[in-house]
Amino acid sequence: MEDATVINHKNQTGRWLSTFRAKWGWDDSYLFVGNLKRGADVVSTVQRMMLMTLESQHMSAIPCRFHTHSYEVRMLVGATSGGQI
């Protein structure tokens, strides 16, 4: 833990949402965390920067929890505080 990196992320969700929790990727080189624009931010732990935001027109709520599939690489599931998956 010699090197520390700070990446700004707007996570003031208010009282109606669960807090965002980041999820490690399959090989620990990525973090996935929800954002307030109904997307998933992809953060590179190697490059130490935010790479992209995964968005879909079908996502109707803000994802706050994620899970990665153990065997299917690139399979990511997001859940909302309202119980949508």
Summary of the structure (lengths in Angstrom):
residues: 85
radius of gyration: 13.0
end to end distance: 34.2
largest distance: 41.0
contacts: 190
relative contact order: 0.22
helix: 0%
strand: 38%
